[in-house]
Amino acid sequence: MHYVMLIYTDPAAFGQLPPEEIRALTGEVMEFDRSISESGNNLGSIRLQPATVAKSIRVRAGRPLTTDGPFSEAKEQIGGIYIIEAEDDDEAAEIASRLPVARIGTVELRPALGLDIRGQVFRMYDEE
């Protein structure tokens, strides 16, 4: 089964961490990346630029509207994603719980209904 791990952190709180903690956390994340890549669970990951440089696109009455943001009331913002492969929900949750950023933020785990990586389409997990 395929899962998406959405990583949320509070940029203000993260920015207040001492530099040595940020370096240590970065090293732990690199080790996490290595371990799930070696095990074959990691199908890809992306670190995102901050929400302050994002644009939101909406189409209303057939016309695209572009605004800066997203800007929401939530303190936590999405900072990156992983696409993983796991046998079941339990294994996926175990992998997500090992991500070091989960100690200071939130990892949202969602099963993927279908996955297309560079033109290689993986079947939906509920197909027989």
GUPA-69343 format. One record per residue (C-alpha): residue in three letters; y negated, x negated, z. Coordinates in steps of 0.25 Angstrom, whole numbers, padded with zeros to 4 digits, always signed. Each point is the difference from the previous one (the first is absolute). Layout:
! residues N
ALAYXZ;...
! end
This chain:
! residues 128
MET+0000+0000+0000;HIS-0014-0004-0003;TYR-0012+0001+0010;VAL-0014-0003+0001;MET-0006-0006+0012;LEU-0015+0003+0001;ILE-0007-0010+0010;TYR-0012+0005+0007;THR-0009-0009+0009;ASP-0014+0002+0007;PRO-0008-0010-0008;ALA-0010-0001+0012;ALA+0011-0003+0010;PHE+0006-0010-0009;GLY-0013-0007-0002;GLN-0001-0002+0015;LEU+0013-0008+0001;PRO-0002-0015+0003;PRO+0002-0008-0013;GLU+0013-0007+0006;GLU+0006+0014+0002;ILE-0003+0004-0014;ARG+0007-0013-0005;ALA+0012+0002+0009;LEU+0001+0015-0005;THR-0002-0005-0015;GLY+0012-0010+0002;GLU+0008+0011+0006;VAL-0002+0009-0012;MET+0003-0011-0009;GLU+0013-0002+0007;PHE+0003+0015+0000;ASP-0003+0000-0015;ARG+0010-0012-0002;SER+0011+0007+0008;ILE+0000+0013-0007;SER-0001-0006-0013;GLU+0012-0009+0003;SER+0008+0012+0004;GLY-0004+0008-0012;ASN-0007+0011+0007;ASN-0014-0004-0006;LEU-0003+0006-0013;GLY-0015-0003+0000;SER-0012-0001+0009;ILE-0015+0001-0002;ARG-0012-0003+0009;LEU-0012+0008-0002;GLN-0015-0003+0000;PRO-0007+0007+0011;ALA-0004+0015-0002;THR-0015-0005-0001;VAL+0002-0004-0014;ALA+0009+0012-0004;LYS-0004+0011-0009;SER+0006+0014+0000;ILE+0002+0008-0013;ARG+0000+0015+0000;VAL+0001+0009-0013;ARG-0008+0013+0002;ALA-0002+0010-0011;GLY+0006-0010-0010;ARG-0010-0011+0004;PRO+0003-0013+0008;LEU-0008-0002+0012;THR-0001-0014+0006;THR-0004-0003+0015;ASP+0000-0012+0008;GLY+0010+0000+0011;PRO+0009+0007+0005;PHE-0007+0002+0013;SER+0007+0008+0010;GLU-0001+0002+0015;ALA+0012-0008+0003;LYS-0001-0014+0005;GLU+0012-0005-0006;GLN+0000-0003-0015;ILE+0011-0003-0010;GLY+0001-0015-0002;GLY+0012-0002-0008;ILE+0014+0005-0004;TYR+0014-0004-0001;ILE+0011+0006-0009;ILE+0013-0002+0006;GLU+0015+0003-0002;ALA+0009+0004+0012;GLU+0013+0007+0002;ASP-0006+0012+0008;ASP-0012+0004+0008;ASP+0005-0008+0012;GLU+0001-0013-0007;ALA-0014+0003-0007;ALA-0006+0003+0014;GLU+0006-0013+0006;ILE-0006-0008-0012;ALA-0014+0007+0002;SER+0001-0003+0015;ARG+0001-0015-0002;LEU-0013-0001-0008;PRO-0009-0007+0010;VAL-0012+0008-0004;ALA+0007+0012+0007;ARG-0004-0006+0013;ILE-0015+0002-0003;GLY+0000+0011-0010;THR+0009+0011-0006;VAL+0011-0001-0010;GLU+0003+0014-0007;LEU+0013+0000-0006;ARG+0003+0010-0012;PRO+0012+0002-0008;ALA-0003-0002-0015;LEU+0005+0011-0010;GLY+0000-0009-0012;LEU-0004-0014-0003;ASP-0005-0007-0012;ILE-0002-0015+0001;ARG-0005-0007-0013;GLY+0007+0011-0008;GLN+0013-0001+0007;VAL+0002+0014+0005;PHE+0009+0002+0012;ARG+0007+0013+0002;MET-0005+0010+0010;TYR+0008-0001+0013;ASP+0004+0015+0000;GLU+0006-0001-0014;GLU+0015-0001-0001;
! end
